[in-house]
Structures are given as C-alpha cells and as structure tokens.
Amino acid sequence: MKGNPLFFVDWKVFLFFSSVFHSWFQAKYSEHIVLILSELNFVLSTIE
C-alpha cells in the first residue's frame, strides 16, 4: 500500500475484473451478488 507498484497494478486489475464480474453476475446471478461481494470483502481483508 506504501507505493508498492506491484500492489498498485494488482489493484487496478482487481478493479477492472470486479467491474466486469459485477455486470456479468448482475445479469446471471443477481441474487448472489451480496454473497459474492462479502466473499470478495473477506479476500481483501486477508490481503491487507
């Protein structure tokens, strides 16, 4: 988080994929969005 270029790139990639996944899951599994987001939240807290 402190100016780590690799982390910065990974964060941008993550943001890109999360937006893609969000629209895709929104269309296919809209009721599972909350479940997926909470799982992503857990992964993020593990990374931090």
Secondary structure as UniProt FT lines:
FT   HELIX           5..28
FT   HELIX           30..32
FT   HELIX           33..47
//
